[in-house]
Each structure stands twice: as C-alpha cells, then as structure tokens.
C-alpha cells in the first residue's frame, strides 16, 4: 500500500512539473484600433459614422443613460 502511494505521489509530482511556458514573448500581440474608428459590419448604431469621435462619445453616453435605473422613467 505504501509503495502504491509513493508511486502515485511521484507521478503527481512529475505531472505538476511539466507545465508549458505561457509567456507572450513568442509572437507579437496585435493592438486594437481606437473604438470610434468603427467596425466594418452592419451592426453599428444608426446615425453614427465611423471615425467621428465626438458622435461616438455621445452615442456611448446616451446608451449608458438609457440603462441608468436612477433616471429611467417608468
């Protein structure tokens, strides 16, 4: 019984030491663009043109205020 426990613990120790490296040094990470540059798809808010930062900030503010439970009118 003791021998089986020793084999099990040895196997567990070997498995724990075999973790692969998870660092990001291998390949460069692509950085995202600015949020107001827009996506090239049909799922953008109506009345908004990609690249217009002021209009994008207004759309975000309006959407956040519509989700605000303290100022929502029932």
N, C-alpha and C positions, 0 to 999 in steps of 0.2 A: 504494500500500500504506500509506504514511504517512497519507494522507488518511482511509482507512478506519479505521485505528487511532485517529485523532483523533476521528472521529465516534463510534466505539464508546465511547471513554473519556468523551466529552461526554454521551452518552446514559446511561452508567452513573452519572455524577455527578448528573445530573438525577433519576434514579430514587432514588438514595440520599438526596437532599434532600426527597423527597416523603413522608416518614413521617408518619402521622397522630398526633395527640396521644393519649396513652394514660393521662392522669391520671383520677382518680376524682372530680373536682370536679363533674361534670355531674349525677349522681344520688346520693342518699344510699344508703349501704350498710346493708342490714338486719342488725342484730346478732342473734346466736343467743341462745337462752334457756339456762338452766342445764342441764347434762347430765342431772341427776337428775329434771328435770321430765318426761322421757319423751316418746316418740313416740306418735302416735295411730295405731298399727298393731298387727298381731297378732304381730310378731316381737320381743317382749320376753322376757327371761328369766322362767322360771316362779317364782312365789313373790315377785315384786317388784311393788310398787305404785308407780305414777308419783308423784313428789313426795316420796318418802321418801329423803332424802339419806344417812342412815346405812346403810340397807339397800343403796342403790346403791353406796356405797363398799365395803361388804362383798362384794357381787357382783363388783365390779371386782378386788378383792384376791384373791378365790377364783379367778377366771378367770386372773389373772396367775400365781398359784402353780401352777395346773394346767399352765401352759405352761413352767414353770421346769424346765429339764433337770437341774439340780443336785439337786433334791429329788424328782424323779419316780421312782417305784418301778417297776421293770420286772417 
